[in-house]
Protein backbone atom coordinates (compact mmCIF):
# COMPACT_ATOMS: atom_id res chain seq x y z
CA UNK A 1 0.00 0.00 0.00
CA UNK A 2 1.61 3.34 -1.04
CA UNK A 3 2.19 5.83 1.75
CA UNK A 4 3.16 9.46 2.09
CA UNK A 5 4.29 11.69 4.94
CA UNK A 6 0.90 13.16 5.80
CA UNK A 7 0.49 16.78 6.86
CA UNK A 8 -2.40 18.42 8.66
CA UNK A 9 -3.06 20.47 5.53
CA UNK A 10 -3.34 17.29 3.43
CA UNK A 11 -5.71 15.77 5.97
CA UNK A 12 -7.96 18.85 5.91
CA UNK A 13 -8.04 18.93 2.09
CA UNK A 14 -8.48 15.15 1.55
CA UNK A 15 -11.47 14.16 -0.63
CA UNK A 16 -12.60 11.02 -2.45
CA UNK A 17 -12.23 10.97 -6.24
CA UNK A 18 -15.48 10.97 -8.29
CA UNK A 19 -17.16 7.58 -8.24
CA UNK A 20 -15.26 6.32 -5.16
CA UNK A 21 -17.11 5.56 -1.92
CA UNK A 22 -13.98 5.91 0.19
CA UNK A 23 -10.18 6.04 0.10
CA UNK A 24 -7.39 5.27 2.59
CA UNK A 25 -4.39 7.59 2.92
CA UNK A 26 -1.44 5.83 4.57
CA UNK A 27 1.08 7.69 6.70
CA UNK A 28 4.79 7.11 6.05
CA UNK A 29 5.76 8.51 9.46
CA UNK A 30 3.92 5.92 11.56
CA UNK A 31 3.62 2.60 9.77
CA UNK A 32 0.05 1.25 9.77
CA UNK A 33 -1.57 4.61 10.48
CA UNK A 34 -4.18 5.60 7.90
CA UNK A 35 -6.84 8.21 7.30
CA UNK A 36 -10.05 6.84 5.79
CA UNK A 37 -12.01 9.44 3.84
CA UNK A 38 -15.60 8.73 2.72
CA UNK A 39 -17.53 10.36 -0.10
CA UNK A 40 -19.64 12.36 2.38
CA UNK A 41 -16.54 13.91 3.97
CA UNK A 42 -16.12 11.76 7.10
CA UNK A 43 -12.45 11.30 8.00
CA UNK A 44 -11.35 8.62 10.45
CA UNK A 45 -7.86 7.74 11.69
CA UNK A 46 -7.10 4.06 12.31
CA UNK A 47 -4.17 1.76 12.92
CA UNK A 48 -3.68 -1.47 11.01
CA UNK A 49 -1.53 -4.15 12.61
CA UNK A 50 -1.04 -7.90 13.10
CA UNK A 51 -1.67 -9.49 16.47
CA UNK A 52 0.42 -12.25 18.07
CA UNK A 53 -1.30 -14.89 15.93
CA UNK A 54 -0.49 -13.03 12.76
CA UNK A 55 -4.08 -11.96 12.12
CA UNK A 56 -4.43 -8.56 10.47
CA UNK A 57 -6.59 -6.12 12.43
CA UNK A 58 -7.62 -2.48 12.36
CA UNK A 59 -8.44 -0.31 15.35
CA UNK A 60 -10.14 3.08 15.08
CA UNK A 61 -8.39 5.97 16.76
CA UNK A 62 -10.88 8.79 16.20
CA UNK A 63 -12.35 11.22 13.71
CA UNK A 64 -10.75 14.32 12.31
CA UNK A 65 -10.90 17.23 13.23
CA UNK A 66 -11.71 16.02 16.78
CA UNK A 67 -8.45 14.08 16.57
CA UNK A 68 -5.55 15.91 14.94
CA UNK A 69 -2.87 14.21 12.88
CA UNK A 70 -0.31 14.74 15.66
CA UNK A 71 -2.61 13.21 18.27
CA UNK A 72 -3.44 10.31 15.93
CA UNK A 73 0.28 9.58 15.52
CA UNK A 74 0.78 9.71 19.29
CA UNK A 75 -2.14 7.32 19.89
CA UNK A 76 -0.88 4.97 17.19
CA UNK A 77 2.59 4.88 18.75
CA UNK A 78 1.09 4.02 22.15
CA UNK A 79 -0.85 1.14 20.60
CA UNK A 80 2.24 -0.06 18.71
CA UNK A 81 4.15 -0.17 22.01
CA UNK A 82 1.41 -2.36 23.50
CA UNK A 83 1.45 -4.60 20.43
CA UNK A 84 5.25 -4.98 20.79
CA UNK A 85 4.63 -6.22 24.36
CA UNK A 86 2.34 -8.94 22.99
CA UNK A 87 -0.96 -7.19 23.71
CA UNK A 88 -3.87 -7.04 21.26
CA UNK A 89 -5.54 -3.58 21.56
CA UNK A 90 -8.57 -4.51 19.46
CA UNK A 91 -9.35 -7.66 21.43
CA UNK A 92 -12.31 -7.65 23.82
CA UNK A 93 -12.34 -10.56 26.23
CA UNK A 94 -16.08 -10.29 26.75
CA UNK A 95 -17.11 -10.45 23.09
CA UNK A 96 -16.02 -12.54 20.10
CA UNK A 97 -13.78 -10.93 17.53
CA UNK A 98 -15.81 -9.11 14.88
CA UNK A 99 -15.76 -10.54 11.40
CA UNK A 100 -13.67 -8.86 8.78
CA UNK A 101 -15.82 -6.30 6.89
CA UNK A 102 -15.87 -8.31 3.66
CA UNK A 103 -18.66 -8.58 1.11
CA UNK A 104 -19.04 -12.25 2.08
CA UNK A 105 -19.57 -11.34 5.73
CA UNK A 106 -22.04 -8.63 4.71
CA UNK A 107 -24.02 -11.17 2.66
CA UNK A 108 -24.08 -13.52 5.67
CA UNK A 109 -25.34 -10.79 7.97
CA UNK A 110 -27.89 -9.44 5.46
CA UNK A 111 -29.36 -12.89 4.84
CA UNK A 112 -29.46 -13.72 8.55
CA UNK A 113 -31.02 -10.48 9.75
CA UNK A 114 -33.14 -9.35 6.80
CA UNK A 115 -33.48 -11.42 3.63
CA UNK A 116 -34.37 -14.68 5.39
CA UNK A 117 -37.58 -13.07 6.69
CA UNK A 118 -38.82 -12.14 3.22
CA UNK A 119 -40.70 -14.33 0.76
CA UNK A 120 -38.05 -13.71 -1.91
CA UNK A 121 -35.18 -14.23 0.54
CA UNK A 122 -33.94 -17.52 -0.89
CA UNK A 123 -33.78 -16.15 -4.42
CA UNK A 124 -32.06 -12.98 -3.20
CA UNK A 125 -29.44 -15.05 -1.39
CA UNK A 126 -28.97 -17.31 -4.42
CA UNK A 127 -28.23 -14.30 -6.64
CA UNK A 128 -25.85 -12.74 -4.12
CA UNK A 129 -23.95 -16.00 -3.67
CA UNK A 130 -23.77 -16.73 -7.38
CA UNK A 131 -23.17 -13.30 -8.93
CA UNK A 132 -21.71 -11.04 -6.22
CA UNK A 133 -19.69 -13.21 -3.84
CA UNK A 134 -17.35 -14.76 -6.47
CA UNK A 135 -16.43 -11.29 -7.73
CA UNK A 136 -16.25 -9.19 -4.55
CA UNK A 137 -16.39 -11.75 -1.72
CA UNK A 138 -13.03 -11.00 -0.08
CA UNK A 139 -13.21 -7.24 -0.62
CA UNK A 140 -14.00 -4.77 2.14
CA UNK A 141 -17.64 -3.95 1.33
CA UNK A 142 -16.99 -0.27 1.96
CA UNK A 143 -14.44 -0.25 -0.86
CA UNK A 144 -16.87 -1.31 -3.62
CA UNK A 145 -17.39 1.60 -6.01
CA UNK A 146 -20.28 2.65 -8.18
CA UNK A 147 -18.09 2.20 -11.26
CA UNK A 148 -17.36 -1.41 -10.28
CA UNK A 149 -21.05 -2.09 -9.68
CA UNK A 150 -22.01 -0.69 -13.08
CA UNK A 151 -19.32 -2.85 -14.67
CA UNK A 152 -20.61 -6.00 -12.97
CA UNK A 153 -24.22 -5.43 -14.00
CA UNK A 154 -23.21 -4.64 -17.59
CA UNK A 155 -21.06 -7.80 -17.72
CA UNK A 156 -24.03 -9.94 -16.71
CA UNK A 157 -26.25 -8.22 -19.28
CA UNK A 158 -23.60 -8.61 -22.00
CA UNK A 159 -23.48 -12.37 -21.54
CA UNK A 160 -27.09 -12.49 -22.72
CA UNK A 161 -28.83 -12.37 -19.35
CA UNK A 162 -30.55 -8.96 -19.08
CA UNK A 163 -33.22 -10.24 -16.68
CA UNK A 164 -30.57 -11.70 -14.38
CA UNK A 165 -28.68 -8.40 -14.58
CA UNK A 166 -31.77 -6.51 -13.41
CA UNK A 167 -32.45 -9.03 -10.65
CA UNK A 168 -28.82 -8.91 -9.52
CA UNK A 169 -28.90 -5.15 -9.28
CA UNK A 170 -32.15 -5.34 -7.28
CA UNK A 171 -30.66 -7.89 -4.87
CA UNK A 172 -27.36 -6.10 -4.28
CA UNK A 173 -29.14 -2.73 -4.02
CA UNK A 174 -31.29 -4.15 -1.21
CA UNK A 175 -28.21 -5.43 0.59
CA UNK A 176 -26.25 -2.18 0.39
CA UNK A 177 -29.30 -0.08 1.32
CA UNK A 178 -29.72 -2.32 4.36
CA UNK A 179 -26.05 -1.75 5.22
CA UNK A 180 -26.59 2.01 5.00
CA UNK A 181 -29.65 1.76 7.25
CA UNK A 182 -27.51 -0.06 9.83
CA UNK A 183 -24.76 2.60 9.66
CA UNK A 184 -22.36 0.05 8.22
CA UNK A 185 -21.92 2.25 5.14
CA UNK A 186 -22.24 5.94 4.46
CA UNK A 187 -23.50 5.48 0.93
CA UNK A 188 -24.52 2.58 -1.32
CA UNK A 189 -22.41 1.93 -4.44
CA UNK A 190 -25.72 1.15 -6.17
CA UNK A 191 -27.00 4.68 -5.62
CA UNK A 192 -28.46 5.95 -8.93
CA UNK A 193 -27.17 2.93 -10.87
CA UNK A 194 -29.69 2.28 -13.63
CA UNK A 195 -30.86 -1.21 -14.49
CA UNK A 196 -30.33 -2.53 -18.03
CA UNK A 197 -33.23 -2.16 -20.41
CA UNK A 198 -36.05 -4.65 -20.00
CA UNK A 199 -35.88 -7.77 -22.10
CA UNK A 200 -38.67 -8.08 -24.68
CA UNK A 201 -41.72 -9.79 -23.22
CA UNK A 202 -41.79 -13.43 -24.27
CA UNK A 203 -44.69 -14.51 -26.44
CA UNK A 204 -43.47 -18.02 -27.26
CA UNK A 205 -46.02 -20.81 -27.13
CA UNK A 206 -45.14 -24.29 -28.37
CA UNK A 207 -47.02 -25.59 -31.40
CA UNK A 208 -49.03 -28.80 -31.11
CA UNK A 209 -46.19 -30.72 -32.80
CA UNK A 210 -43.64 -29.23 -30.40
CA UNK A 211 -45.85 -30.03 -27.40
CA UNK A 212 -45.97 -33.66 -28.46
CA UNK A 213 -42.18 -33.79 -28.97
CA UNK A 214 -41.44 -32.30 -25.55
CA UNK A 215 -44.01 -34.57 -23.88
CA UNK A 216 -42.43 -37.67 -25.38
CA UNK A 217 -38.97 -36.41 -24.45
CA UNK A 218 -40.03 -35.87 -20.82
CA UNK A 219 -41.25 -39.47 -20.67
CA UNK A 220 -37.74 -40.61 -21.59
CA UNK A 221 -36.12 -38.76 -18.67
CA UNK A 222 -35.86 -40.48 -15.31
CA UNK A 223 -36.96 -39.16 -11.91
CA UNK A 224 -36.99 -36.43 -10.74
CA UNK A 225 -36.94 -34.26 -13.87
CA UNK A 226 -38.99 -36.39 -16.24
CA UNK A 227 -42.07 -36.62 -13.99
CA UNK A 228 -41.58 -32.98 -12.93
CA UNK A 229 -41.73 -31.72 -16.53
CA UNK A 230 -44.74 -33.95 -17.23
CA UNK A 231 -46.54 -32.36 -14.27
CA UNK A 232 -45.65 -28.90 -15.58
CA UNK A 233 -47.23 -29.81 -18.92
CA UNK A 234 -50.33 -31.39 -17.40
CA UNK A 235 -51.06 -28.63 -14.88
CA UNK A 236 -49.63 -25.38 -16.32
CA UNK A 237 -48.28 -24.41 -12.90
CA UNK A 238 -45.04 -22.52 -12.33
CA UNK A 239 -41.78 -24.44 -12.09
CA UNK A 240 -41.14 -23.40 -8.48
CA UNK A 241 -44.65 -24.47 -7.46
CA UNK A 242 -44.26 -27.98 -8.86
CA UNK A 243 -40.63 -28.36 -7.78
CA UNK A 244 -41.61 -27.48 -4.19
CA UNK A 245 -44.54 -29.91 -4.00
CA UNK A 246 -45.06 -31.64 -0.65
CA UNK A 247 -46.99 -34.83 0.02
CA UNK A 248 -48.78 -33.03 2.84
CA UNK A 249 -50.33 -30.66 0.29
CA UNK A 250 -52.02 -33.50 -1.57
CA UNK A 251 -55.46 -34.83 -0.63
CA UNK A 252 -55.47 -38.16 -2.47
CA UNK A 253 -59.05 -38.94 -1.45
CA UNK A 254 -60.39 -35.69 -2.93
CA UNK A 255 -57.71 -35.68 -5.66
CA UNK A 256 -56.75 -32.05 -4.95
CA UNK A 257 -53.44 -30.28 -4.43
CA UNK A 258 -53.59 -27.36 -1.96
CA UNK A 259 -50.69 -25.05 -2.78
CA UNK A 260 -50.12 -22.83 0.30
CA UNK A 261 -50.10 -19.05 -0.07
CA UNK A 262 -46.42 -18.93 0.90
CA UNK A 263 -45.37 -20.69 -2.32
CA UNK A 264 -47.67 -18.78 -4.68
CA UNK A 265 -46.65 -15.68 -6.60
CA UNK A 266 -49.93 -13.95 -5.73
CA UNK A 267 -49.65 -15.02 -2.05
CA UNK A 268 -53.03 -16.81 -2.17
CA UNK A 269 -53.80 -20.46 -1.50
CA UNK A 270 -54.42 -22.34 -4.74
CA UNK A 271 -56.59 -25.46 -4.94
CA UNK A 272 -55.78 -27.51 -8.02
CA UNK A 273 -57.75 -30.66 -8.90
CA UNK A 274 -55.62 -33.54 -10.14
CA UNK A 275 -56.51 -35.01 -13.51
CA UNK A 276 -56.28 -38.80 -13.80
CA UNK A 277 -52.83 -38.68 -15.51
CA UNK A 278 -51.50 -36.38 -12.77
CA UNK A 279 -52.79 -38.74 -10.05
CA UNK A 280 -51.14 -41.66 -11.89
CA UNK A 281 -47.78 -39.89 -12.00
CA UNK A 282 -48.07 -39.03 -8.31
CA UNK A 283 -48.81 -42.66 -7.45
CA UNK A 284 -45.63 -43.84 -9.16
CA UNK A 285 -43.27 -41.29 -7.59
CA UNK A 286 -40.76 -42.65 -5.05
CA UNK A 287 -41.20 -41.83 -1.38
CA UNK A 288 -38.37 -41.42 1.09
CA UNK A 289 -39.45 -42.27 4.62
CA UNK A 290 -40.52 -39.16 6.48
CA UNK A 291 -39.37 -36.81 3.71
CA UNK A 292 -42.33 -34.64 2.66
CA UNK A 293 -40.80 -33.52 -0.64
CA UNK A 294 -41.88 -35.03 -3.97
CA UNK A 295 -38.72 -33.80 -5.67
CA UNK A 296 -35.90 -33.73 -3.15
CA UNK A 297 -32.30 -33.08 -4.16
CA UNK A 298 -30.58 -36.15 -5.60
CA UNK A 299 -27.99 -36.43 -2.86
CA UNK A 300 -30.35 -35.14 -0.16
CA UNK A 301 -27.34 -33.26 1.19
CA UNK A 302 -29.64 -30.37 2.09
CA UNK A 303 -33.29 -29.76 2.73
CA UNK A 304 -33.64 -28.01 -0.61
CA UNK A 305 -35.67 -29.32 -3.51
CA UNK A 306 -34.15 -30.56 -6.73
CA UNK A 307 -31.89 -28.28 -8.79
CA UNK A 308 -30.21 -28.59 -12.19
CA UNK A 309 -32.96 -27.47 -14.54
CA UNK A 310 -30.54 -26.02 -17.11
CA UNK A 311 -29.00 -29.46 -17.70
CA UNK A 312 -32.46 -31.01 -17.96
CA UNK A 313 -33.54 -28.35 -20.43
CA UNK A 314 -30.56 -29.15 -22.67
CA UNK A 315 -31.50 -32.82 -22.60
CA UNK A 316 -35.13 -32.00 -23.45
CA UNK A 317 -33.92 -29.95 -26.41
CA UNK A 318 -31.74 -32.81 -27.59
CA UNK A 319 -34.44 -35.47 -27.26
CA UNK A 320 -37.31 -33.37 -28.66
CA UNK A 321 -35.54 -31.36 -31.33
CA UNK A 322 -37.44 -28.27 -30.13
CA UNK A 323 -35.36 -25.11 -29.87
CA UNK A 324 -35.72 -21.50 -28.74
CA UNK A 325 -37.96 -22.08 -25.73
CA UNK A 326 -37.77 -21.97 -21.93
CA UNK A 327 -39.61 -24.02 -19.33
CA UNK A 328 -41.88 -21.11 -18.43
CA UNK A 329 -43.19 -21.18 -22.02
CA UNK A 330 -45.00 -24.39 -21.04
CA UNK A 331 -47.33 -22.34 -18.86
CA UNK A 332 -48.21 -20.02 -21.75
CA UNK A 333 -48.59 -23.04 -24.03
CA UNK A 334 -51.06 -24.72 -21.67
CA UNK A 335 -53.19 -21.57 -21.54
CA UNK A 336 -53.10 -21.23 -25.34
CA UNK A 337 -53.98 -24.88 -25.95
CA UNK A 338 -56.81 -24.82 -23.39
CA UNK A 339 -58.31 -21.80 -25.15
CA UNK A 340 -58.05 -23.70 -28.44
CA UNK A 341 -60.02 -26.53 -26.83
CA UNK A 342 -62.83 -24.07 -26.08
CA UNK A 343 -62.16 -23.72 -22.35
CA UNK A 344 -63.25 -20.29 -21.07
CA UNK A 345 -60.61 -17.68 -20.27
CA UNK A 346 -61.82 -17.29 -16.67
CA UNK A 347 -61.47 -21.02 -16.06
CA UNK A 348 -57.98 -21.05 -17.57
CA UNK A 349 -57.04 -18.11 -15.33
CA UNK A 350 -58.25 -20.01 -12.27
CA UNK A 351 -56.33 -23.14 -13.28
CA UNK A 352 -53.17 -21.05 -13.59
CA UNK A 353 -53.92 -19.13 -10.34
CA UNK A 354 -54.06 -15.76 -12.06
CA UNK A 355 -55.56 -12.93 -10.04
CA UNK A 356 -59.12 -12.35 -11.26
CA UNK A 357 -59.69 -8.60 -11.68
CA UNK A 358 -62.73 -6.62 -10.58
CA UNK A 359 -65.52 -7.41 -8.15
CA UNK A 360 -65.47 -11.12 -9.01
CA UNK A 361 -61.86 -11.42 -7.92
CA UNK A 362 -62.52 -9.71 -4.58
CA UNK A 363 -65.90 -11.07 -3.48
CA UNK A 364 -66.39 -14.35 -5.35
CA UNK A 365 -65.00 -17.02 -3.02
CA UNK A 366 -66.28 -19.99 -5.02
CA UNK A 367 -63.35 -22.35 -5.67
CA UNK A 368 -64.51 -23.53 -9.15
CA UNK A 369 -63.11 -27.00 -8.47
CA UNK A 370 -65.51 -28.74 -10.84
CA UNK A 371 -64.76 -26.31 -13.67
CA UNK A 372 -61.00 -26.63 -13.13
CA UNK A 373 -61.25 -30.43 -12.92
CA UNK A 374 -63.08 -30.61 -16.25
CA UNK A 375 -60.62 -28.25 -17.93
CA UNK A 376 -57.58 -30.22 -16.71
CA UNK A 377 -59.12 -33.56 -17.73
CA UNK A 378 -59.85 -32.25 -21.23
CA UNK A 379 -56.35 -30.86 -21.57
CA UNK A 380 -54.71 -34.08 -20.28
CA UNK A 381 -56.76 -36.24 -22.65
CA UNK A 382 -55.75 -34.02 -25.59
CA UNK A 383 -52.07 -34.02 -24.59
CA UNK A 384 -51.80 -37.78 -24.12
CA UNK A 385 -53.70 -38.54 -27.34
CA UNK A 386 -51.42 -36.40 -29.55
CA UNK A 387 -50.36 -38.57 -32.52
N, C-alpha and C positions, 0 to 999 in steps of 0.2 A: 504494500500500500504506500503510495508516494506521500511524503510529508514535507512540511515547510516550517520555518521558524515563525510561528504565528505572532502577530502583534495585536494589541487592543484595537487599533484602527481597522485591521483586517477583520477582526471578529465583529465589530460594529457594522461593517459594510457587507458582510457575507450574505449572499442570496442564492437561491436555487436557480439553475438554468431553466429556461422554458421547457415544459414537458416533464420535468423531474419532480418527484414527490419529496425527495430529500437528498442531501449530500452529507458526507463526512469529511471534515478537514482535520488532518492529522498533524500533530505538533512534533517538530523535530527536536525541540528542547527537552521535553519529557516523553520518553518512548511509551506509547500506548494511550496517551492523552489525545482525545479527539473532541471536536465541536460538531455536533449534528445540527444541521439547519434544515427545517422543513419549509414547504412551499408557502405556508401561511406565516412565516417569519419567526417561528419558535426556535430558539437556539439553546442547546443543552450540552454541557460538558460531561464527558464520561471517560472512564479508564478501562481499557481492555487488557486482560492479563490471562495467564494460565495458572491454575491452582496446583497443589502438590501432586494431583493425579494427572496433570497434563491437560485438563479440560479447559477450553477457552471460555472466558467469562467476561462480562461487561458490567461495571457498576456505575450508576449515575452519580455525578458529583453535585449538580445543581444547574439552574438556568441562568443564562446571561440576560440582562445586566445585573441580576441580583448577585451573581457570582462573577467576579472579574477574572480575567485571564490569569493574573498573578495569583489570585486566591485558588483558582482551579489547579494551577501547577503545584502550589503548596500542598493542597489536599491530596493530589495524585502522588506526590512524593511520600507523604505520610502513609498512604495505603501501600505503596511499593515497599516501604520499610517493613510493614507488617507481613506482606507476602514473602519477603526475603527471610522472615523468621518462621515461615511455614504456616502462617495464618491464611484464612480464606475470607476476605472482607465481605463477599457477597453471600456467604453461607448463612443460613438461619436454622439453628438447631431445632426450632419448633415447627418448621414447615418444610415440605419437600422442595428440592431445587426446581425452579420454574423451567419449563421447556424452552428450548431455543426458539426465538420468534421466526420460525420458518413458515413457508406457505403450507407445508404438510401439517404442521402443528395447528395452524389456523383452520385448515379444513377439518381436522379432528375436533377442535373446539366448536366450530360452527355447526357441524353435524350433531354433536352431542347436545348442545344447548339450544339449538334453534331448528335446523332442518328436520331433525328426526320427529318433531312434533307436527310437521305439516304433511298433508296428503301426498304432495309431490316430493317429499324428502328423499326417498330412495333414488328417484331419477336424478334429482339435484346432486346427490352424493356420487352417483355413477358418473355423471358428466365431469364433476370436479376431479375425481380419481383418474378418469381416463384421459381428459384433455388438458387439465391444468397441472396436476401433480407431476407428471413426467417432465414437464417443461420447466416449472418454477419451484418444484418441491423443496429443494434444499436452500432456496433463496430466502433472505429476510423479507417477510411480506411487505415491510415498509419501504423496501427498495424497488418494488415493481413500479414501472413507469407507465404513463398513459400510452406512450409511443410503443412500448413492448406489448401492451394489451391490444392495441389496434393491430399490430403485426400478427399476433396469435390468431385473432378472430379472422383476419383476412386470409391467413394460411389455411385455416379450416375451410373457409368458403371456396378458396382456390382449388382445393382438392375435390371439388364437386359436391360439397355438403353444406349448402347455404342454410338449410333448416337447422342442422347441428350447430353451425356457427352462431345463429341467432339464439339457440337454446343455451349454448355455452356462455355467451355474453350475459344472458339473463341470470344464469346460475352464479357466475363469478361476481356479477354486479350485486346480487343479493348478499353474497358472502362479505364483500368489501364494505358494503353499506352497513352490514351488521357490525363489522369491526369498527367502523367510524362511530356507530351508536354506543359502542362499549368503550370508547376512548382509547382503542388500541391503535387507531390511525387518525391522522388529522384530516386526510382527504382520500377519497377512493380513486385509484387509477382508472376506474371505469367512468368517472364523471364526464358526462357529455360525449362519451364514445357512442357513435351511431351504429346500429345493427345493419348488417348487409341487407340489400333489397330482398323482399319476400320472393320465395320461389313461386313459379306459376302454379296455380291451383290444379291439382291432378283431376283429370276427367276420365281416366282409363277404366274401362269395364271390359272384362274378358268376353270374347264372342262365345257362342254355344260350343263351337269346336274346341276352343281353348279351354273352356270349363271342363269338357270331357277329358282332354289331355291331362290337365292338372289333377283332376279327380283320380284318374287311373294311375298317375305317377305317385300320388299320395298313398295309394293302396300298396305300392311296392316298397314303401319306406317303413322300417320297423318302428316300434315304440321307442321314444315317446312322440317323435315328430309326425310320423305318418297318421296315427289316430288324431293328433292335435289338429293337423291341417284339414282332415276330413270333417272334424267338428266345426272348424271355422267355416267350411263350405256349406255345411248343413244348417248352421244356425245364423250366420251373418254377424256374429258377435265380434267384438274387438279382440285382437291377439292377447292383450294383457288379461282380459276377462276370462278367456278360455284357458290360458296358461296357468292362471291362479286358481283354477277350479278346486274345490274341496268336496270330499265325500259328504261332509256334514251339510252342504248346501243342497244336496239332492234328495228329494222325496220320491223314492222309487215307487211307492204305492200310488201316489198321485201323478207320477211321471212329470215332475216339475223341478226345475232348477231355480233356487232363490238366490240370485246374486245380491250380496249385501251392498248397501249404499256406499260403503267405504271403498269398494273396488270399482264403482261406476263413475264414468266421467261426469255425469250430471248429478252425482251424489244422491241418487234415489234408488231405493230397492227395485230390482227388476225380476219379475217372475216370468220364466221362459218355459213353456211346455216342451217336453221332449218328443220329437217324432219317433216313430218306430225304429228307423235306422240309427238315430242318436242313442236310444236306449240299448240297442244291440251292441254298439261300439262301447258304451259304458260297461256293459255286462262282461265284456271280454278284456277290459283293462286290468293289468296286474294290481294287486293290493300289497302293501308292505306293512303288515302288523298294525301298529297304532298310528301310522303315518296318515294324516288326513288329506294329503295332496294327491291329485290324480296324476300330475306331471312333475314329480320331484326331480332334482338334479341327478344326473347319471351316477355320480360317485356318492351322492348324499353327504358330501363333505360339509354342507351348510344347510340351513333351513330354507334356502331359496328354492324357487321353482326352476324348471329347466331353462337353460340358456343355450345359445348357439344357432339362432335362427338364420344368420347369414349363410352358414355352411349348408343348412337344410334348403334354403332358397336356391343356392347354386345347384344342388342335387335335383330339386324339382325342375329347374330350367333344363337341366341335362336330360332328364327322363321324359319330360313333356314336350320339349322343343319350343316352348312358349317363352318369348323374350319381352323385355321392356315392360315389366310389371313388378309390383311390390305386393306383399301379403295383404296390406290394407285395401288393395284394389278388390279383394275378394268380397269385402263388405259392400262396396258399391255395386259389384257384379250381382250379388244376391238381391239387392234392392231392385236393380234393373230387370233381372230375370223374373222376379215375383210380379212386377208390374206387367211384364209381357204375358204372364199367365193369367192376368185379369184380376189380381189381388189388389184391393183398394189401397191407395196411398197411406191412409190413416192406420190401416192394419200393418202395413210394412213398417211405418214409423214406430209403432208399438213393439213389433218384433225386434227392431234394432235399438230400442230404448232411446229414441229421439224425444226431445222435449216437445210436447204438443202445445202449440201456441194458443193464446186466447182463453176465453172462459172455460172451454172444454178441458184445457190442460190444467187449470187451477182447481176447478170444482168437480170434475168428473172423476170419481175414484173407482169406477168400474175397472176391473183388471183385464177384461177382454181375453180371458184364457181360451175360451172356445174358438174365438176368431183367430187368435195366434196359433192355436193347435192346428186348425184346418189349413192355414196358410203354410205352416212348416211341413205338414204332411204332403201337401200338393207339391211344394218345392222339392222335397226329398224324393218323391216318386218320379218327378221329372228328371232330377239329377241322375238318379240311379239307372233310369231307363234310357239314358242318352246312348245312341248307337255308336 
